[in-house]
């Protein structure tokens, strides 16, 4: 242990069996079809349309497994549950990302910004970002999905 505390303190105090049941019924069950459709089926279909030469490498099982592993490992370090999403794939493709190195670059940039500026500075920077530019980026991503 070397005197260091774990990255996440695992405490589930204050949750009753009714809380778990309500969370499962009202949170988990409705999320399953949404996640399956947007994060697996739509991603695979869009990837097949955008990258037909890699069709044999992209499968529903592979994408679902990647999401599962990403969440199992990420949540152990305090990350929020996440997924791939067809909108993100369409946006990255429309803005020029075509390979794995683009994702490595994006991740490295995000980690560097977090380490250099910290959470509070990033939030103030993002809140100063013009809504019109964000709207235009979202519109272009939406058009990419509609055209694909």
Beta strands, then each sheet from edge to edge (+ up, - down):
end
